[in-house]
Amino acid sequence: MTNSFFIAPIVEGHGEVQAVPILLKRLAAEANPEARLQLNPALRVKAASFVNDNDYFERYLELAARKARPWANSCVLILLDCEDACPAELGPKLLQKASTTRPDVTMFVLLAYREYETWFLSAARSLRGVCGLPADLEPPDDSESIRNAKGWLSVRMRLPYNETDHQPRLTAAFAFQEAATVDSFARALQKLRLFFNPTSQ
């Protein structure tokens, strides 16, 4: 089995452009210590247009697919916030659409419910003292019920939450095991672990 992997990510936020490569490198190192991961710079899209406008969707998907196609063990990774939409419904629809558009490229669709930052809330204990968060930080009872995860973090920080500054730093620190209590992160973790180490299951 080759240990070289290539991912072309598609994301929606400025923070994710910086944070998702950190997330993927951490996951690769955990799943397969011998993994050599190369990443295309993340393409940033407008989520509403990407989900609802076919021309817009195909344009950005093609840009990512062209980067991934020449590589073995490569994929296009679509990571979006799904807000109030159900990840179990929207995710398969986007995956089918992407796979139909470019059936020659492996596709992954990862949807954070409700926001990427929701994963931080579920892993709050592992983020104590990071980015000015309090040393006694506790997760909310149901992190997925919080409609403004950024706001939840902001009021607990010394300075207001800043996506481009804090999201990469929190991504580097949060505990996967704690975040996996949220279904959307547990699914993402399972998919990517299997991608980086197909023999693990």
Helices and strands as residue ranges (DSSP letters): E 4-11, H 14-31, E 36-39, E 43-44, H 47-52, H 54-68, E 74-81, H 87-101, E 107-112, H 118-122, G 124-127, G 130-132, G 143-145, H 149-154, H 163-173, H 176-179, H 183-196, G 198-200
